[in-house]
Amino acid sequence: MTQTARVLRKSEESTAKKADTVTIVNNRDGMKYEFPIVDGSLGPSLINIGSLYRESGMFTYDPGFTSTGSCSSEITFIDGEEGILLHRGYPIEQLVENTDYLDVCYLLLHGELPSREEKRDFDYSITHHTMLHEQLVSFFRGFKRSAHPMAVMVGVIGALSAFYHDDTDVRDPIKQMVAAHRLIAKMPTIAAYAYKYSIGQPFLYPKNDLTYAENLLRLMFGVPTEEYEVSLTVAKAIDRILILHADHEQNASTSTVRLAGSSGANPFACIAAGIASLWGPAHGGANEAVLRMLNDIREVENIPKFIDRAKDKSDSFRLMGFGHRVYKNHDPRARIMRETCHQVLDELGLNDPTLPIALELEKIALQDEYFIEKKLYPNVDFYSGIILRAIGFPTQMFTAMFAIARTVGWIAHWKEMFGSKESQRIGRPRQLYTGPVKRDFEILEKRESKSTNWFSLWGGNSNKDSGKPVA
């Protein structure tokens, strides 16, 4: 190779190297910092700023982590602009049409769809882990009958860590799989028992000759005095709901599970943390809010008034079930839910008064320039609540159903952390501190009152009697 060729090649390599980096300039002192660009198989590239603090003494500021990649993952991909959802590369539409929920569970956990033999063994393992330890069953009696099912689930799932602690090595692949199977299998039983306890009905044992969805329905609605007849259409609808909610990338609850798991915590405790995060109305409780909204609208004729309210910036009302934090196009799960909704209502012969309101609301909103401009398309929550209510699930159980479905996503991400090529480090987000600067301590006698009472410090009404003990 000639000297000229060597110089040209070195120049090309230098240009290519610079093309794979980002340079940040600190305009305060003129210092420049270069960081590598990392590419995934799909989606936007990321800037690896892992050395930013070491090189510059600064952190990045990103409230809610909406522009921050916290990990690399091979499980789920979402393209919000195009309305695409892939699990291990498979479009959600194809999975819903051609598989069942346990197939998707196997896919999320192992990366591939199961063979005939693998599916048989996996289904058998899940089916034969559905019963609860009898001592764990007694835990339910410690809750109030009026307790929210999610509160019960947080407590009971957390208690599983006391039953399966000594034999759970979080870094042992076999122990990881055992924990995964136990969680996927027992979650419907725990959720159903939370419901049964709230209405004073006896618990049923799972039956091994039923599918996952059929078992869930029987545990929820069956009674010991008679055989429970499972509707295949309803069971299929439940299976679809489970598939559509199985995983959704790095959302709040999944990130919570990963963060808890990064400390090496017991997997059952990590999933309990995920359930607590999911419980929030901004996350798993959205379909409950949709149903409340449709009930408030009451009549189709009232829809224009509510749409006008949604457009009014001075009004706190907003249309629930429209728009999504990630999707800026149609939620690919919403179309499937819409079809399933009609199938269930036709099968059950119900004339749900909220369905015409939902359909007309969808029609008007999709034609309205305001919603088109804001890209407020119907999401999966818009129809799932109607389906669950038609089947017989009380509103409080909607989020519990979400938790059952999402368990496999949580445990798949938890499992992935320990097999990742990246070094497993405990999560440690940083902050922008805006509190007082260093100050000297004052003894009690010299301190002046800064507020009427402690209650007002938290934004409470200082006129209320806050000194009474609360049970």
Number of C-alpha atoms within 10 A of each C-alpha: 5 7 8 9 10 11 11 12 12 12 12 12 12 11 11 11 11 15 11 13 16 16 11 13 12 11 8 6 7 9 10 12 16 17 17 17 15 12 12 11 8 10 11 10 12 15 17 16 17 11 14 16 11 10 12 12 8 10 16 12 12 12 10 8 10 9 10 14 12 13 11 12 15 16 21 18 22 18 16 18 13 13 15 18 24 19 22 19 14 15 14 18 16 10 18 20 10 8 14 18 24 22 20 27 29 19 19 25 22 16 16 15 18 18 10 9 9 13 15 11 13 18 19 12 15 20 23 16 17 24 19 17 10 8 9 15 14 9 13 19 10 8 15 11 16 10 14 17 26 24 16 23 23 19 18 22 24 20 16 20 19 13 13 14 12 9 10 17 16 19 13 11 13 12 14 19 17 15 23 23 22 21 24 24 24 20 24 26 22 26 24 25 24 27 26 21 20 17 11 9 15 13 19 18 15 22 17 14 9 13 17 24 24 23 23 24 23 20 25 22 18 20 15 11 6 7 9 14 11 16 14 12 16 24 20 19 24 26 22 24 25 26 24 26 20 23 27 21 21 21 14 18 27 28 19 22 27 28 22 22 26 18 13 17 15 21 29 28 22 27 29 28 22 26 31 19 20 24 22 15 13 12 15 24 21 22 27 24 19 22 23 16 19 23 13 12 19 14 13 17 11 13 19 14 10 18 19 13 16 18 15 12 10 8 10 9 15 16 20 20 26 21 21 18 8 15 21 17 20 22 24 21 24 20 16 20 24 18 12 22 21 14 17 23 19 12 12 13 10 11 11 13 14 19 18 14 20 21 15 14 21 16 11 14 21 17 10 11 11 14 18 13 8 10 18 20 21 26 23 25 24 28 27 26 27 28 25 22 16 19 19 12 18 13 18 15 22 21 24 29 24 22 30 23 26 28 25 30 27 31 30 24 24 26 24 19 21 19 12 13 9 10 9 13 11 13 13 8 9 10 11 10 7 6 6 6 6 6 6 5 7 9 7 7 6 7 9 8 7 8 10 10 15 13 16 14 12 9 8 12 12 15 10 9 8 14 9 6 5 5 3
